Amino acid sequence: MAFEYSIKDQGAVHFVTFTVRRWVDVFTRSTYCDLFIDSLRYCQEKKGLEIFAWVIMSNHSHLILRAKNENLSDIIRDFKKYTAKIIFKAICDNPLESRKHWLKMLLTFEEKIWFWEEGYHGEEIYTLKFFEQKLNYIHLNPVRANIVEKEEEYLHSSAGDLFGTRKGRLELSQFG
């Protein structure tokens, strides 16, 4: 199954999904979302990651991205490894985290951090039509989950930036 979703063209635009292990609702706290976004920003600034669209839901994230240096799998691997460590540490260090013991139990295996599910279901985006389909899917995620009525209202996504309602937290690249 992992082979089916491997990235073949490391420099192409891809739609990817990162899922928290066991679909645990970690990203209900803005603190953890901020760490995720800061890590994406670092990858943009230091590793050549281009981001076209993104959303962080309570237990997963969808992104459309590309690697300028044609090393997307390496960036994703490093990103997931780093965010697993820093978000897990933030959970452990957060004195206000009421779910701390439960989260630690669910996000470890044999005393090692296991934050993300394996894989990222990468789909290469070949056409503008497919890009727009995935863009809409990403931004409508919070609407379908009944979190907001309009996609541009959701703070943890690029929808507000694309709709022009507010400056986004990440620089977005233009597809095409």
C-alpha positions as CSV (number, residue, x, y, z in Angstrom):
1,M,0.0,0.0,0.0
2,A,2.8,2.4,0.8
3,F,4.3,1.9,-2.7
4,E,1.0,3.0,-4.2
5,Y,1.3,6.4,-2.7
6,S,5.0,7.0,-3.0
7,I,6.1,10.3,-4.7
8,K,7.7,9.5,-8.0
9,D,8.3,13.1,-9.3
10,Q,10.0,14.8,-6.3
11,G,9.6,18.2,-7.9
12,A,5.9,18.0,-8.8
13,V,3.0,19.6,-7.0
14,H,1.3,17.1,-4.6
15,F,-1.8,16.9,-2.5
16,V,-0.8,15.2,0.8
17,T,-2.5,14.3,4.1
18,F,-0.8,13.9,7.5
19,T,-2.9,12.0,10.0
20,V,-2.3,11.9,13.8
21,R,-1.9,8.3,15.0
22,R,-5.3,6.8,15.9
23,W,-7.0,10.0,14.7
24,V,-6.3,11.6,18.1
25,D,-7.6,15.2,18.3
26,V,-4.4,16.9,19.1
27,F,-4.9,20.1,17.0
28,T,-7.8,21.3,19.1
29,R,-5.2,23.4,20.9
30,S,-3.9,26.4,19.1
31,T,-0.5,25.9,20.7
32,Y,0.0,22.7,18.8
33,C,-1.3,24.2,15.5
34,D,1.2,27.0,15.9
35,L,4.1,24.5,16.2
36,F,2.9,22.8,13.1
37,I,2.6,26.1,11.2
38,D,6.0,27.3,12.4
39,S,7.6,24.1,11.2
40,L,6.0,24.5,7.7
41,R,7.3,28.1,7.6
42,Y,10.8,26.8,8.4
43,C,10.5,24.3,5.6
44,Q,9.5,27.1,3.3
45,E,12.4,29.4,4.3
46,K,15.2,26.9,4.7
47,K,14.3,23.8,2.6
48,G,12.6,25.2,-0.4
49,L,9.0,24.0,0.3
50,E,6.3,25.7,-1.7
51,I,2.8,25.6,-0.2
52,F,-0.2,26.3,-2.4
53,A,-3.0,25.5,0.2
54,W,-3.3,24.0,3.6
55,V,-5.7,23.2,6.4
56,I,-5.2,21.8,9.9
57,M,-8.1,19.9,11.3
58,S,-8.3,18.4,14.8
59,N,-6.5,15.2,13.9
60,H,-5.1,15.6,10.4
61,S,-3.9,18.1,7.9
62,H,-4.2,18.4,4.1
63,L,-1.7,20.4,2.0
64,I,-0.9,21.1,-1.6
65,L,2.9,21.5,-1.9
66,R,6.0,21.2,-4.0
67,A,9.8,21.1,-3.3
68,K,11.9,23.5,-5.3
69,N,14.9,21.3,-4.8
70,E,13.0,18.2,-6.0
71,N,13.3,16.5,-2.6
72,L,9.7,16.4,-1.4
73,S,9.9,13.0,0.3
74,D,12.9,14.1,2.3
75,I,11.2,17.3,3.4
76,I,8.0,15.4,4.4
77,R,10.1,12.8,6.3
78,D,12.0,15.5,8.2
79,F,8.9,17.6,8.9
80,K,7.0,14.7,10.3
81,K,9.9,13.5,12.5
82,Y,10.5,17.0,13.8
83,T,6.9,17.9,14.5
84,A,6.2,14.6,16.2
85,K,9.0,15.4,18.7
86,I,8.2,19.1,19.3
87,I,4.4,18.6,19.5
88,F,4.7,15.6,21.8
89,K,7.1,17.6,24.0
90,A,4.7,20.5,24.1
91,I,1.9,18.2,25.2
92,C,4.2,16.8,28.0
93,D,5.3,20.2,29.1
94,N,1.9,21.9,29.0
95,P,0.6,22.4,32.6
96,L,-2.8,23.2,31.2
97,E,-3.2,20.1,29.1
98,S,-6.0,18.1,30.8
99,R,-5.5,15.2,28.4
100,K,-1.8,14.8,28.9
101,H,-1.7,11.3,30.3
102,W,-4.2,10.0,27.7
103,L,-2.4,11.7,24.8
104,K,1.0,10.3,26.0
105,M,-0.4,6.8,26.2
106,L,-2.0,7.0,22.7
107,L,1.0,8.7,21.0
108,T,3.7,6.3,22.2
109,F,4.6,2.7,21.4
110,E,7.2,0.8,23.3
111,E,8.3,4.0,25.0
112,K,8.9,5.8,21.6
113,I,6.9,8.7,20.2
114,W,4.5,7.5,17.5
115,F,2.7,10.8,16.6
116,W,1.9,10.4,12.9
117,E,0.3,7.6,11.1
118,E,2.6,6.2,8.4
119,G,2.5,7.6,4.9
120,Y,0.9,10.8,3.6
121,H,-1.3,9.6,0.7
122,G,0.5,11.8,-1.9
123,E,-1.3,12.5,-5.1
124,E,0.4,14.3,-7.9
125,I,-1.5,17.2,-9.3
126,Y,-1.2,17.3,-13.1
127,T,-3.9,19.8,-14.1
128,L,-5.5,23.0,-13.0
129,K,-8.9,21.2,-12.8
130,F,-7.4,18.6,-10.3
131,F,-5.7,21.4,-8.4
132,E,-9.0,23.3,-8.0
133,Q,-10.7,20.1,-6.9
134,K,-8.2,19.5,-4.2
135,L,-8.1,23.2,-3.2
136,N,-11.9,23.1,-2.7
137,Y,-11.6,19.8,-0.8
138,I,-9.0,21.3,1.6
139,H,-10.9,24.5,2.3
140,L,-14.3,22.9,2.6
141,N,-13.0,20.4,5.2
142,P,-14.0,22.6,8.2
143,V,-17.4,23.3,6.6
144,R,-18.1,19.6,6.1
145,A,-17.1,19.1,9.8
146,N,-19.6,21.8,10.9
147,I,-16.9,23.9,12.5
148,V,-17.6,27.0,10.3
149,E,-20.3,28.0,7.8
150,K,-17.9,29.5,5.3
151,E,-14.4,28.2,4.5
152,E,-12.8,31.6,4.8
153,E,-13.9,31.8,8.5
154,Y,-11.6,28.9,9.5
155,L,-8.4,30.2,11.1
156,H,-6.2,27.2,10.6
157,S,-6.2,27.2,6.8
158,S,-5.2,29.1,3.7
159,A,-8.8,29.9,2.8
160,G,-8.9,33.4,4.4
161,D,-5.7,34.3,2.4
162,L,-7.2,33.0,-0.9
163,F,-10.5,34.7,-0.3
164,G,-8.8,38.0,0.7
165,T,-10.4,38.2,4.1
166,R,-7.1,38.2,6.0
167,K,-3.4,37.7,5.6
168,G,-2.5,34.0,5.9
169,R,0.0,32.6,8.3
170,L,2.1,31.0,5.5
171,E,3.3,32.4,2.2
172,L,1.3,30.7,-0.6
173,S,2.7,29.9,-4.0
174,Q,0.7,30.2,-7.2
175,F,-0.1,27.1,-9.1
176,G,0.7,27.0,-12.8
